[in-house]
Amino acid sequence: MTTLHLPLPRLAEATAPGEPILEVENLTKSFGGRTVLDGVDFTLARGSVVAFLGANGSGKSTTLKCVMGLETPEAGSIRLAGIELSALRGTELARARSSVAMVFQKIHLVPRRTALENVCAGALGRLGGPASISPMFFPRELKEEAMAALARVGMADRAHEKAGRLSGGQAQRVAVARALCQRASVLLADEPVSALDPRAAEEVMALLAELAHEENLAVAAVLHQPDLALRHADTVIGLIDGRIEYSGHISGLDASMQARLYTPNRAAA
Ligand SMILES: Nc1ncnc2c1ncn2[C@@H]1O[C@H](COP(=O)(O)OP(=O)(O)OP(=O)(O)O)[C@@H](O)[C@H]1O
């Protein structure tokens, strides 16, 4: 019998919507001497969806990777709930980062594990002991929380299906449920719908927006389709060559802004 105690399932913390949770200032990154992020500033607020748009290579993924610690910026500040991440080390940093979840275009589920087991894995960062070794030892409370998360994304009826047998759209929903089971406050989605057909893409984006608004998550999604951003995002950050060209309400993403963001040879334009 496990002695692990999990709090009651709770998909959102009692924080006011609109409150900034992630504040990024002057993010600067280069690869091989070439600057790919040049002083990027933005804020993510709970209860809203920010779409990151821009042409290939404009720096969208690198921005999210810097926030996740998958890339190290040369300069800049990343504050999560007011805490500067670069000042943290070891378990403190891991704990802070555990409130940020990421979903990717290539959905990282373990195909031979069930949807439920994959969702439970979202909690591994806070579980110790046998549960971190095998799903056999997942505590009952965790499975209940994972089932609640699967129900939240409309996948409860597929809980015991092997992840490898799910469609792309279903698998992405399970990945989102795993982020909920992680109890993340911030969800960074790097091209979450690029591998999905138009209907599944629409559904997954609608789900992300619903979770942002109803569960008080801060969602940032890198998208290649301005239309999806217009339908599901509250604000947009448009990047050109590693600099922010536009940051503001989604209504600013008009035809001329879209043309600017996607114009080839922008430096010459
Ligand atoms: N690990 C790396 N090593 C070298 N260059 C990199 C690396 N990662 C990204 N880059 C370069 O940094 C720039 C920004 O890349 P990034 O992937 O952030 O752009 P993006 O806007 O997400 O592009 P896409 O829409 O094509 O995914 C590109 O020129 C890319 O080639």
The ligand as a MOL file (V3000), in Angstrom:
LIG
                    3D

  0  0  0     0  0            999 V3000
M  V30 BEGIN CTAB
M  V30 COUNTS 31 33 0 0 0
M  V30 BEGIN ATOM
M  V30 1 N 19.6420 23.8370 -32.4860 0
M  V30 2 C 19.8200 24.7550 -33.4450 0
M  V30 3 N 21.0370 24.9390 -34.0000 0
M  V30 4 C 21.2260 25.8820 -34.9460 0
M  V30 5 N 20.2570 26.7010 -35.4180 0
M  V30 6 C 19.0250 26.5470 -34.8900 0
M  V30 7 C 18.7440 25.5720 -33.8930 0
M  V30 8 N 17.4350 25.6740 -33.5510 0
M  V30 9 C 16.9200 26.6510 -34.3210 0
M  V30 10 N 17.8630 27.1640 -35.1180 0
M  V30 11 C 17.6870 28.2710 -36.0620 0
M  V30 12 O 17.0740 29.3340 -35.3600 0
M  V30 13 C 16.1430 30.0050 -36.1910 0
M  V30 14 C 14.7930 30.0150 -35.4890 0
M  V30 15 O 14.3320 28.6830 -35.4640 0
M  V30 16 P 12.9210 28.2770 -34.8260 0
M  V30 17 O 12.7930 26.8000 -34.9490 0
M  V30 18 O 12.8000 28.8960 -33.5080 0
M  V30 19 O 11.9440 29.0090 -35.8380 0
M  V30 20 P 10.3780 28.8040 -36.0070 0
M  V30 21 O 9.8030 30.1650 -36.1560 0
M  V30 22 O 9.8380 27.9390 -34.9260 0
M  V30 23 O 10.3740 28.0570 -37.4000 0
M  V30 24 P 9.3760 26.9590 -38.0270 0
M  V30 25 O 8.0950 27.6780 -38.2970 0
M  V30 26 O 10.0580 26.5440 -39.2690 0
M  V30 27 O 9.2360 25.8490 -37.0350 0
M  V30 28 C 16.1510 29.2750 -37.5250 0
M  V30 29 O 16.9770 29.9650 -38.4080 0
M  V30 30 C 16.7320 27.9210 -37.1890 0
M  V30 31 O 17.4140 27.3770 -38.2840 0
M  V30 END ATOM
M  V30 BEGIN BOND
M  V30 1 1 1 2
M  V30 2 1 2 3
M  V30 3 2 2 7
M  V30 4 2 3 4
M  V30 5 1 4 5
M  V30 6 2 5 6
M  V30 7 1 6 7
M  V30 8 1 6 10
M  V30 9 1 7 8
M  V30 10 2 8 9
M  V30 11 1 9 10
M  V30 12 1 10 11
M  V30 13 1 11 12
M  V30 14 1 11 30
M  V30 15 1 12 13
M  V30 16 1 13 14
M  V30 17 1 13 28
M  V30 18 1 14 15
M  V30 19 1 15 16
M  V30 20 2 16 17
M  V30 21 1 16 18
M  V30 22 1 16 19
M  V30 23 1 19 20
M  V30 24 2 20 21
M  V30 25 1 20 22
M  V30 26 1 20 23
M  V30 27 1 23 24
M  V30 28 2 24 25
M  V30 29 1 24 26
M  V30 30 1 24 27
M  V30 31 1 28 29
M  V30 32 1 28 30
M  V30 33 1 30 31
M  V30 END BOND
M  V30 END CTAB
M  END
